Each structure stands twice: as C-alpha cells, then as structure tokens.
Amino acid sequence: MLHLIKLAVGVRDVGHLAEIQDRRAGADPPLRHQTRNAPKRAAEILDGGSIYWVINRAVVVRQRIIGIRPDVWDDGSKCTGLVLDPVLVRVAARAMKPFQGWRYLNAADAPADLGAAGSVSGVEDLPHEMRLALTHLALL
C-alpha cells in the first residue's frame, strides 16, 4: 500500500476542507481532487492508500483514494482525477515544510489515525490551533 501527501492550499482547517469538498461533490460528483500528473504507482495507491492533507504546515487529516481516472479541468484540458472517499480521518499531527505538487508517502511513514492504538489519548479533543502549535513545538 502507498499513500500520497499534498498541501491543502488556501484551506484554514479540517472543517474548511470539509466545506470545500462538500460543495465540490455536490456541484460535480464524485468527490475528487484534480491533479496534472497521474501517479505512476496507481495500483499501489488503489490498494488501500489515502491522500494525507497538509493544512497550516502540518499533516492533520487523510482521505482514502478510491479511484484514479482521466479527468478534465474547467478549461477542457486533460488532467487526472483522484476520486476520494468523503470521510475525513484525523491523524496525529506532524509538522511539514511546504512543497509543490504531491509526493508519495510509504505506509510505514504515515501518521497514525487519532484514536488508533498507541496514539496520545485526548489529543483529538484539543482545539485545532492548539494541536498545531504543540506540533510545531515538537510536543506532540
């Protein structure tokens, strides 16, 4: 299994990401993220992989990738659509420096889901801004 990691540009927090995706899915289903380049390792991604979203310089949430298909931008040019499960799964926040495009993320290097065995109890109850601040201070 292989994952992708991507910056959620212009997104304030997980709630804002959910709002944006709800609008997109309603206007042009199914829910998907459009990207210029198709992943060459698509079979590995489709074997249970997710896209991990970086919001405000930290990986904080993921979504399962349930399909990869040819797509078109609004201007009619070709692109790739990553079809996403609408469920947003919060993960143990991890600081991340900015980068362009998406990157592959090995399953062994992916942050754990919050509430999963071994994660810190109660972290998911902290306000988003506090979790980010603690993550950037390397306290979480």
C-alpha positions as CSV (number, residue, x, y, z in Angstrom):
1,M,0.0,0.0,0.0
2,L,1.2,3.5,-0.8
3,H,-0.2,6.9,0.1
4,L,0.0,10.5,-1.3
5,I,0.7,13.6,0.6
6,K,-0.5,17.0,-0.6
7,L,-0.7,20.6,0.6
8,A,-4.3,21.9,1.0
9,V,-3.6,25.3,-0.4
10,G,-5.9,28.1,1.0
11,V,-7.5,25.8,3.5
12,R,-7.8,27.1,7.0
13,D,-8.6,23.9,8.9
14,V,-10.2,20.5,8.6
15,G,-13.7,22.0,8.8
16,H,-12.9,24.3,5.9
17,L,-11.6,21.4,3.9
18,A,-14.9,19.5,4.5
19,E,-16.9,22.6,3.4
20,I,-15.0,23.0,0.2
21,Q,-15.3,19.3,-0.6
22,D,-19.0,19.2,0.2
23,R,-19.5,22.0,-2.4
24,R,-17.4,20.3,-5.0
25,A,-19.0,16.9,-4.6
26,G,-22.5,18.5,-4.8
27,A,-21.7,20.5,-7.9
28,D,-19.7,17.9,-9.8
29,P,-19.8,14.3,-8.3
30,P,-18.0,12.2,-7.5
31,L,-15.7,13.9,-5.0
32,R,-12.2,14.1,-6.5
33,H,-9.0,16.1,-6.4
34,Q,-7.7,17.1,-9.8
35,T,-4.0,16.9,-10.5
36,R,-1.9,17.5,-13.6
37,N,0.2,14.3,-13.3
38,A,-1.2,10.8,-12.9
39,P,0.6,8.7,-10.2
40,K,2.8,6.1,-11.9
41,R,2.3,3.8,-8.9
42,A,-1.5,3.9,-9.1
43,A,-2.0,0.2,-8.4
44,E,-0.2,0.5,-5.1
45,I,-2.3,3.6,-4.1
46,L,-5.6,1.9,-5.0
47,D,-4.6,-1.0,-2.7
48,G,-6.0,0.9,0.4
49,G,-4.0,4.2,0.0
50,S,-5.0,7.6,1.2
51,I,-4.2,11.2,0.5
52,Y,-2.8,13.0,3.5
53,W,-3.6,16.7,3.6
54,V,-1.1,19.2,4.9
55,I,-3.0,22.2,6.5
56,N,-1.2,25.1,8.0
57,R,2.2,23.4,7.8
58,A,1.1,20.1,9.4
59,V,-0.3,16.8,8.2
60,V,-3.7,16.6,10.1
61,V,-6.2,14.6,8.1
62,R,-6.4,11.9,5.4
63,Q,-8.9,10.5,2.9
64,R,-9.0,7.1,1.2
65,I,-8.3,7.3,-2.5
66,I,-11.0,5.0,-4.1
67,G,-10.2,5.7,-7.8
68,I,-7.8,7.3,-10.2
69,R,-9.2,8.3,-13.6
70,P,-8.7,10.6,-16.5
71,D,-10.4,14.0,-16.0
72,V,-10.6,17.5,-17.5
73,W,-10.0,20.9,-15.9
74,D,-12.7,23.6,-16.3
75,D,-10.9,24.9,-19.4
76,G,-11.2,21.5,-21.1
77,S,-7.5,20.5,-20.8
78,K,-6.7,17.0,-19.6
79,C,-5.8,16.1,-16.0
80,T,-6.1,13.2,-13.6
81,G,-8.9,12.9,-11.0
82,L,-8.2,11.3,-7.7
83,V,-11.6,10.0,-6.5
84,L,-11.8,10.4,-2.8
85,D,-13.9,8.8,0.0
86,P,-15.7,11.8,1.6
87,V,-14.8,10.7,5.1
88,L,-12.0,12.8,6.6
89,V,-9.9,10.9,9.1
90,R,-7.9,13.0,11.6
91,V,-4.4,11.8,12.1
92,A,-1.7,12.5,14.7
93,A,-0.4,16.0,13.5
94,R,3.0,16.1,12.1
95,A,4.8,19.3,11.1
96,M,5.6,19.5,7.3
97,K,7.6,22.0,5.3
98,P,5.9,23.4,2.2
99,F,6.5,21.6,-1.1
100,Q,4.9,21.7,-4.6
101,G,2.6,19.1,-6.0
102,W,2.0,15.8,-4.3
103,R,4.5,13.2,-3.0
104,Y,4.4,9.5,-2.4
105,L,4.2,8.5,1.3
106,N,5.1,5.0,2.3
107,A,2.6,3.3,4.7
108,A,5.3,2.9,7.3
109,D,6.0,6.7,7.3
110,A,2.3,7.7,7.5
111,P,1.0,9.4,10.7
112,A,-1.3,7.2,12.8
113,D,-5.1,7.9,12.9
114,L,-6.2,9.7,16.0
115,G,-7.8,7.2,18.4
116,A,-5.7,4.4,17.0
117,A,-3.7,2.2,19.3
118,G,-0.6,4.0,20.5
119,S,-1.9,7.5,19.9
120,V,-2.0,10.0,22.6
121,S,-5.3,9.9,24.4
122,G,-7.4,13.2,24.3
123,V,-5.3,14.9,21.6
124,E,-8.3,14.8,19.2
125,D,-10.3,16.9,21.8
126,L,-7.8,19.8,21.7
127,P,-8.7,22.8,19.6
128,H,-7.1,22.6,16.1
129,E,-4.9,25.7,16.6
130,M,-3.6,24.3,19.9
131,R,-2.7,20.9,18.3
132,L,-0.9,22.7,15.5
133,A,1.0,24.9,18.0
134,L,2.1,21.9,20.0
135,T,3.1,20.0,16.9
136,H,5.2,22.9,15.7
137,L,6.9,23.0,19.1
138,A,7.5,19.2,18.7
139,L,5.5,18.5,21.8
140,L,3.0,16.2,20.0
